[in-house]
């Protein structure tokens, strides 16, 4: 695993944990907190991948 991939997955994992914790603090049931964290993780991976790569949607 490259350093870039490790950084992307670490940032996405922290995002997912943060979203799950914030949902729990907001009073959501535990299953909904897990789903919120998983969704945040899934959306954060391509976001951080593109952010770290520094390429736009039209760049090769």
N, C-alpha and C positions, 0 to 999 in steps of 0.2 A: 504494500500500500504506500502510495506516495505521500509526501508531507502535505501537499495540497488537498488530497482526498481526506486525510486525517483531520485537517483543519475544517474542511467543509462539514464532515460528519460530526465533529465536536461542536461546532457552532449550531448545527441543526439540532443536535441532542439537547444542548442547553436551551434552545428556543422551545423545544417540545416540553421539557421539564418546567420551564417558566410558565408556559401556557396552562399546563396541567395544575400547577400550584396556584396560579391566579384563579382558575376555575374552582378549585377546592376552597380557596379563601372566600370566593363569592357565594358559596353555599350549594354548588352543584353536587349531584350524586357522584360517587366514585367512578362509576362506569362512564359517565359523561365526561369526567375529567380526563380519563384515559383516552377517550376518543378525541377530545379536543387537543391533547398533547400529541397524539399520533398524527392528526391532521396538520398541526403546526409543523411537526417534524417533516412530513411529506412535502409541504410547501416550502419549507426553508432550504431543503437540499438544492433544488434548482436555483433558488434565489442566491444563495451564497456561492454556488458553483459559478454562476454568471458574474456575480460581483467580484469574486477573486480573479476570475479569468480576465476581466476587463474588456469583454467583447459585448457588442450589442446584438440585437436580433438579426440584423442584416449583414454582420461581419462574417467572413468565412472562418 
